[in-house]
Amino acid sequence: MAKPELEFTDYRQFEEKPFSAVEGLTERVIAKDPDSGVATRILIFAPNTDTTPNGVQVHDFWEELYIIEGSIIDLSLNQEFTAGMVACRPPGMKHGPWISPNGCKTFEVRYYSK
C-alpha cells in the first residue's frame, strides 16, 4: 500500500498524538504507508521537552527534516538548530538526544532507499 493521495490540507486537522514515552513530544502524521513504514509528519517539541531518556537515535531509514519554528539543541553535539534549517540523515547516522527550551516544530519525511 502506498501513502494516500492528499491535496493541500491544514496540518492541524491530523490528530496530535504522543510520540514515545517522552513527555512533551508529539506528532501529527500526515501520511504513512503501513507496509513500508514510509511516513510524513509534523514532530512537535513542547517547551522544555528533553529526549534524553530516548538516548542517541540511530535508524535504518532516511530522514529529511525542516525546522518550521522554534529550535532544538542536540546534546551530543552541543549545538542549537533553529527555524529554517534542514537536515538529511542517511541510515545509521547518530543524532540526539535533544532538548527544546522554547519548543520546536519540524516537518519530517522518512523513507527507505535501495
Secondary structure, DSSP 4 states (H G I P E B T S, - for coil): -PPPP--S--GGGSPPEE-SSSTTEEEEEEEE-TTT--EEEEEEE-TTEE-GGG-SB--SSEEEEEEEEEEEEETTTTEEEETT-EEEE-TT--B--EEETT-EEEEEEEE---
